[in-house]
Amino acid sequence: MTMVPVSSSNLGAVGYDAASQILRVAFITTGLYEYSGVPASMHAGLMSASSHGSDFDAHIKNGPYPCRKIEIGRA
């Protein structure tokens, strides 16, 4: 999944896979998280928002999307 850098004080980059409806968010301070069941329209709204962090907080963070922290590069 390609991660796209975003201009935000909280979010560093966002990735999305439409086929699986998986949204990945790299937070600047807390790491990489994966949200499942996120519709493509929600991802599009996040990426076109004037404030990525505010849009994420309002529509995804407390939404119905199961979340898990991803540990990359750990054996």
N, C-alpha and C positions, 0 to 999 in steps of 0.2 A: 504494500500500500504506500503510495506516495504521500509524504507529509508536506503540506504547503505552509510556509511561514506566514504568520499574521501579525499585524501591528496591534499589540495589546499589552497592557501592564501585567496581565495574568496568564494569558495564553501565548505559547511560543509558536505552535504549529498545529495544523488540523489535517487529518487524513480521513478519507471516506471510501468505502467499498459498497457500491449500490446493490450488487448481487446479494450480498449477505446482510446489508443494512447495518454495517458496523462503522461507527464513528470513533476515531482515535483522536484524543486531545493531549498534546504535550504541554503541560503547565510549566511555567518558568521555574517555580520553586518546588513543586511536589512530585513531578514525574509524569509518566505516560499512563493514561487511563483509556479504557475501551468501553464504549456504550453500545448496547445491542438493540436492534429493533428500531433504529432511527430512520424515519422516512427520508427519501432524497430531498423532498421539499424543505424539511427541517435543516438539512445540511446546506442547501442553497441559501436559505434565509440567514443562517449563521455566517456564511462566507460573504454575503452581500450587505450585511449589517454595518452601520456606521460605527458601532461599538461591538466588537466580537465578544468581549467579556460580558457585557450587559446582556446581549442576546443569548449567550450560553447560559448565564444565570437564570434568565427569565423563562427559557423554553426547554432546556435540556437538563441542566443540573438537578432540578427538583421535579423533573418529568417522570414518566413511567418507564424510563429506559434503564434496564439493569446495567450496573457498572462494575468494573473490576480493574484493579491496578495491574499494569503489565510490567514485568521485569525483563528487560532485554539485556542480553549479553552475560547473563548469570548462568553458571554451570551447576 
